[in-house]
């Protein structure tokens, strides 16, 4: 069964090797703030 883009957004909004650290505004939209995993560890 093929997954759709909607299904992927529900699971994890970030690419492999990135993790979500809150959200940010991009224009009029609120989007996930995805950062590389090694930088996210340094911010915690």
N, C-alpha and C positions, 0 to 999 in steps of 0.2 A: 504494500500500500504506500503510495507516494504521500509525502507530507507537504502541506501547503505553507505559505509564508505566515499565515495566521497561526498555524500550529507551532511553528518555530518560535514565534514571539512569546507565546504563552510559557514555553519551557525556559528559555534563556535568551534574553535580548542581545547578548554580546557574542562576539566571535570566539573561537577557541583560543585560549591563552589570555583572554581578557575577562575581567569580572566587573559587575556593576557596583559602583560606589555612589549611590544616590541618583538624583536626576538633575537635569539642567534645562534651561530654556534655549530653544533654537528657533528663532523667529517667534511665531505665536504658539508653538508646540512645546510640550514638556517631553523630553526624550531621556532615555537612560544614559548615565554618565559611565561609559565603559573605559577602563584603564587597564594597561598591561598588569598581569598578576603580580609581578615583582614590585611594581610601583605602588600597587594597592597595599601590599604588606608593609611598606615603609610608612604609609600614611596612618596606619592603625595604631 
